[in-house]
Amino acid sequence: MRNSGVLGAILLVLTLAACAEQRPGPPPACEPAKQYRDPQTALPGVDYANNIATLVYGEWDRFGRQTWRYPVGDAKGRELRSGLRETERPEWVQAYWRAVGWSLPIEQIAVQPWSAVFVSWVMIQAGVPTAAFCGHPAHSAYLETIWKRQQRDTGAPFVLRHYLEAVPQPGDLICAARRPSQRAPVSEVSVGHFRRPDGNFLASHCDVVVRVDPARGLLEAIGGNVADSVTMSIFDIDASGRLRAPADRDGARPWFAVVENRYARQRR
């Protein structure tokens, strides 16, 4: 009886160990094998900054140049110009998903957030090396990869900074926290903190800066899945050129980071 009890205990331990091994771990932030550069849309050369600008302006134009103004403190913003919606050109959005290794059915286009795959598609089609920018369906995933590289490489081509410590320039990314769902609170994503306790990525959103107008105190940025399209958003900046954030995290775009694009900055 004693031996059978010991054997039972051993079997229980082995069973629990096997269950632990089968439990999926945190999702990886970078999967190089899934990056897909479409020869039909990929731009040649190593002028990544120019390629990025060409692609974001091109997609904005293709979607009808939709434009929204987001005054600081205005959680909803207002539409200045309407464009095509994702459901009108689902095949374009599907191409963004393919860039990160996903084959998304058309019926899922309006359900799955695609802003991160838009930014990823732009970087991949621009030819930016995966070691510099690793595309992912979550903004916080590629931000984590950028953050980790800059910790070990002072010459990293992308550098993540707190939004109050950076003056955004064309080619940079500007990033804000967002709600993971309509009724959920705004995520607690911050520089260096990109995952929930369970290991999954915190909700966030990034756009590509295309123009800065210090005289008028405005910044223009283009992003995907903004009002269901590729949209130019216009935001407020202060006298020093920094983003002006809402007074509370429920306002439109509670900024937390600027990703400095050294490819673009070195061209100026």
Helices and strands as residue ranges (DSSP letters): H 2-22, G 32-34, H 48-62, E 66-70, E 78-81, H 90-98, G 106-108, H 115-125, H 139-152, E 158-162, G 163-165, E 173-177, E 204-213, E 218-226, E 229-236, E 255-261, H 262-265
